[in-house]
């Protein structure tokens, strides 16, 4: 058996001795440790018995350390300080053992290209972590973050409160998505050809207006309006409909529907900025920082791979 346990040494008694040494008083040590004066005196007696030598001696109205007591305090203090510091330190974050659930707000245009690789990364590096994905868009993301319904979000956003951080992920343009077996747009469609076809649009307002109507002031021949990008690929494939979607979304759709093609839009639409957003209150949260860093890394990797793919396709 360990000698300390064999002599019934309560290590809390060492903390009492150090407090007495620091204050030079049983009364002051009791106040510092939130104990009674008799409890401090009893602790000193128990420690004296355990050590087998006097540790303190009366001096006026206070006490002083004996030579053995001073030696013991000098030996114990560094280890006691380290134990207290370790006890009060915040828990260390280890992604491999973390069981946190992250609530992630995603624009539907981000879910297809970001969520699959993010889940694969977490499976490798944080296998116990879980993700709850909630839909957000530019009108709802501010409240969702402010009310802490989500821990972070990836979406397009306008003006936001100062209490929300913004990290731009990328700026991207838009393309036409179509099935070349039913739509003849060519590699560089004209405005006339574009507006001659029927379209499927994504409208968060639930109407027949999309970004083309907002920016150009021209109404397309809209056959169908949906609330999200999720099923655009399935809708376009096998139909004579044209969809105007972010280039990043189009790449993800074409991977699932390889019979579809893309072409540049025949007019200028200002590119959209996809941002990573989170409340300032979670700046120092290690788990959230880990997931944010993962999203930033995956975005860079995805964008680099897409750029290389485009370059190879042009050669």
C-alpha positions in Angstrom: 0.0 0.0 0.0 1.2 3.5 -0.7 2.8 5.1 2.3 0.5 8.1 2.3 -2.6 5.9 2.4 -0.9 3.6 5.0 -0.5 6.5 7.4 -4.0 7.8 6.7 -2.8 11.1 5.3 -5.7 13.3 4.1 -4.2 15.5 1.4 -6.7 18.2 2.3 -4.8 18.7 5.5 -1.8 20.0 3.5 -4.1 22.7 2.0 -4.9 23.8 5.6 -1.2 23.9 6.5 -0.4 26.1 3.5 -3.2 28.5 4.4 -1.9 28.7 8.0 1.6 29.4 6.7 0.3 32.1 4.3 -1.8 33.9 6.9 0.2 33.2 10.1 -3.1 32.7 11.9 -5.5 29.9 12.5 -8.4 32.4 12.5 -7.4 33.9 9.1 -6.8 30.5 7.6 -10.3 29.5 8.7 -11.8 32.5 7.0 -9.8 31.9 3.8 -10.9 28.2 3.6 -14.5 28.9 4.8 -14.0 26.6 7.8 -14.4 27.2 11.5 -11.4 27.9 13.7 -11.8 24.6 15.6 -11.8 22.7 12.3 -8.5 24.3 11.3 -7.0 23.4 14.7 -8.2 19.8 14.4 -6.8 19.5 10.9 -3.4 20.7 12.2 -3.5 18.1 14.9 -4.3 15.3 12.5 -1.6 16.4 10.1 0.9 16.5 13.0 0.0 13.0 14.0 0.3 11.8 10.4 3.7 13.4 9.8 5.0 12.5 13.2 6.5 15.9 14.1 5.3 19.4 15.2 4.5 21.6 12.2 3.4 24.9 13.9 4.2 26.7 17.1 2.3 29.6 18.8 3.9 33.0 18.4 2.1 35.9 20.1 -1.5 35.9 18.8 -0.6 33.9 15.8 1.4 30.8 14.8 4.7 30.2 13.0 6.0 27.1 11.1 8.5 24.8 12.7 11.5 23.8 10.7 9.7 20.6 9.7 6.5 22.6 8.9 8.4 25.1 6.7 10.1 22.2 4.8 6.8 20.5 4.2 5.1 23.7 3.0 8.0 24.3 0.6 7.8 20.8 -0.8 4.0 20.7 -1.0 3.1 24.2 -2.4 4.2 23.7 -6.0 2.2 20.5 -6.3 -0.8 21.9 -4.5 -0.9 24.9 -6.8 -0.7 22.6 -9.8 -3.6 20.4 -8.5 -5.8 23.5 -7.8 -5.0 24.9 -11.2 -5.8 21.6 -12.9 -9.1 21.4 -11.0 -10.2 24.9 -11.9 -9.1 24.8 -15.5 -11.8 24.4 -18.2 -12.1 20.9 -19.6 -9.8 20.2 -22.6 -11.6 19.6 -25.8 -10.9 16.3 -27.6 -12.8 15.9 -30.8 -12.4 12.1 -30.7 -14.3 11.9 -27.4 -16.6 14.8 -27.6 -20.3 13.9 -27.5 -21.6 17.4 -28.3 -24.6 18.0 -30.6 -24.0 20.9 -32.9 -27.1 22.7 -34.3 -26.1 23.8 -37.8 -28.3 26.2 -39.9 -27.9 25.6 -43.6 -29.3 27.3 -46.6 -30.7 24.6 -48.9 -28.1 25.7 -51.5 -25.3 24.8 -49.1 -26.6 21.5 -47.9 -25.8 19.5 -51.0 -22.1 20.5 -51.3 -21.2 21.0 -47.6 -23.1 18.4 -45.5 -21.9 15.1 -47.1 -18.1 16.0 -46.7 -18.7 17.5 -43.3 -20.3 14.3 -42.0 -17.4 12.3 -43.5 -14.9 14.5 -41.7 -16.7 14.2 -38.4 -16.9 10.5 -38.8 -13.1 10.4 -39.0 -12.1 13.0 -36.5 -15.1 13.4 -34.1 -17.0 10.1 -34.3 -19.2 10.8 -31.3 -20.3 14.2 -32.3 -23.7 14.7 -33.7 -25.2 17.3 -36.0 -28.8 18.7 -36.1 -29.3 20.6 -39.4 -32.0 23.2 -39.5 -33.1 25.2 -42.6 -32.2 28.9 -42.7 -32.2 31.6 -45.2 -31.3 35.3 -45.3 -34.6 36.4 -43.7 -34.5 33.9 -40.8 -30.8 33.3 -39.9 -30.4 36.5 -37.7 -33.1 35.5 -35.3 -32.1 31.8 -35.3 -28.5 32.8 -34.2 -29.6 35.5 -31.8 -32.1 33.2 -30.0 -29.5 30.4 -30.0 -31.7 28.0 -31.9 -28.6 27.2 -33.9 -24.8 27.4 -33.0 -23.7 28.5 -36.5 -25.0 28.8 -40.0 -23.9 28.7 -43.6 -26.0 30.8 -45.8 -26.4 34.1 -47.7 -27.0 36.9 -45.3 -27.7 40.7 -45.4 -27.1 43.0 -42.5 -26.7 41.3 -39.2 -26.4 42.5 -35.5 -22.9 43.1 -34.2 -23.3 40.1 -31.9 -23.0 37.8 -34.9 -19.7 37.0 -36.5 -19.3 36.6 -40.3 -16.6 34.7 -42.2 -17.0 34.9 -46.0 -16.6 31.4 -47.4 -16.8 32.2 -51.2 -18.4 34.4 -53.8 -20.0 32.6 -56.7 -22.1 33.2 -59.8 -25.1 31.5 -61.4 -25.5 29.1 -64.3 -28.3 27.6 -66.4 -29.0 24.0 -65.6 -30.9 21.9 -68.2 -31.3 18.5 -69.8 -29.7 18.7 -73.3 -31.9 15.9 -74.5 -34.9 18.2 -74.2 -33.5 21.8 -74.2 -31.3 23.3 -76.8 -29.4 26.1 -75.2 -25.9 25.5 -76.5 -22.6 26.3 -74.7 -23.4 30.0 -74.6 -27.1 30.6 -74.8 -28.5 33.9 -76.0 -31.1 35.9 -74.0 -33.7 35.1 -76.6 -33.1 31.4 -76.2 -33.1 31.7 -72.4 -36.4 33.5 -72.2 -38.0 31.3 -74.9 -37.8 28.3 -72.6 -40.0 27.5 -69.6 -38.3 27.6 -66.2 -38.4 26.2 -62.7 -37.4 28.7 -60.0 -36.6 28.7 -56.3 -38.7 31.3 -54.5 -38.6 31.8 -50.7 -41.6 34.0 -51.1 -43.7 31.2 -52.6 -44.4 33.2 -55.8 -43.3 33.3 -59.4 -40.5 35.7 -59.0 -36.8 34.8 -58.6 -33.5 36.5 -58.8 -33.7 37.1 -62.5 -37.0 39.0 -62.1 -35.5 41.0 -59.2 -32.3 42.0 -61.0 -33.4 42.3 -64.6 -37.1 43.3 -64.1 -38.1 40.7 -66.8 -40.5 37.9 -66.1 -39.6 34.4 -67.3 -42.0 31.8 -68.4 -42.2 30.0 -65.0 -43.8 26.6 -65.1 -43.0 25.7 -61.5 -41.8 27.5 -58.4 -40.4 25.5 -55.5 -39.2 26.6 -52.0 -35.7 24.9 -52.1 -33.0 23.5 -54.4 -33.2 19.9 -53.1 -35.3 18.5 -56.0 -34.2 20.8 -58.8 -32.1 18.1 -60.4 -34.9 15.6 -60.4 -37.3 18.2 -61.8 -35.0 19.3 -64.6 -33.9 15.9 -65.7 -36.2 14.5 -68.4 -38.0 17.9 -68.8 -37.8 20.9 -71.1 -37.3 23.2 -68.1 -34.4 25.5 -67.4 -33.2 26.3 -63.8 -30.9 29.2 -62.9 -28.9 28.1 -59.8 -25.7 28.9 -58.0 -22.7 27.3 -59.8 -21.8 25.4 -56.6 -25.2 23.9 -56.4 -25.2 23.1 -60.1 -21.9 21.1 -59.7 -23.5 19.1 -56.8 -26.6 18.4 -58.9 -24.7 17.3 -62.0 -22.8 14.8 -59.9 -26.1 13.2 -59.0 -27.7 13.7 -62.4 -24.8 13.3 -64.9 -27.2 13.7 -67.9 -27.7 17.3 -67.1 -25.5 20.2 -68.4 -24.8 23.8 -67.4 -24.2 26.9 -69.4 -23.5 30.5 -68.4 -26.4 32.8 -67.9 -26.7 35.2 -70.9 -26.7 38.4 -68.7 -25.0 39.7 -65.6 -26.3 38.7 -62.2 -24.3 40.0 -59.2 -22.5 37.0 -57.6 -23.8 35.9 -54.2 -21.6 35.5 -51.1 -21.9 32.4 -48.9 -21.0 33.2 -45.3 -20.3 31.2 -42.1 -22.1 32.9 -39.3 -22.0 32.4 -35.5 -22.8 34.3 -32.3 -19.9 36.1 -30.6 -20.9 34.3 -27.4 -19.5 31.1 -29.0 -16.2 32.5 -30.1 -14.3 30.6 -27.4 -16.3 27.4 -27.5 -13.8 24.8 -28.5 -16.3 22.4 -30.1 -17.9 25.1 -32.2 -14.5 26.4 -33.2 -13.5 22.9 -34.3 -16.7 22.6 -36.5 -16.2 26.1 -37.9 -12.6 25.4 -38.8 -13.8 22.2 -40.5 -16.3 24.0 -42.6 -13.7 26.6 -43.7 -11.3 23.8 -44.6 -13.9 21.9 -46.5 -15.0 24.9 -48.4 -11.5 25.7 -49.5 -11.0 22.0 -50.5 -14.3 21.8 -52.4 -13.6 25.1 -54.2 -10.1 24.1 -55.2 -11.3 20.7 -56.5 -14.1 22.4 -58.5 -11.7 24.8 -60.0 -9.4 22.0 -61.1 -12.3 20.1 -62.5 -13.4 23.1 -64.6 -9.8 23.6 -65.8 -9.5 20.0 -66.9 -12.9 20.2 -68.7 -11.7 23.2 -70.7 -8.5 21.5 -72.0 
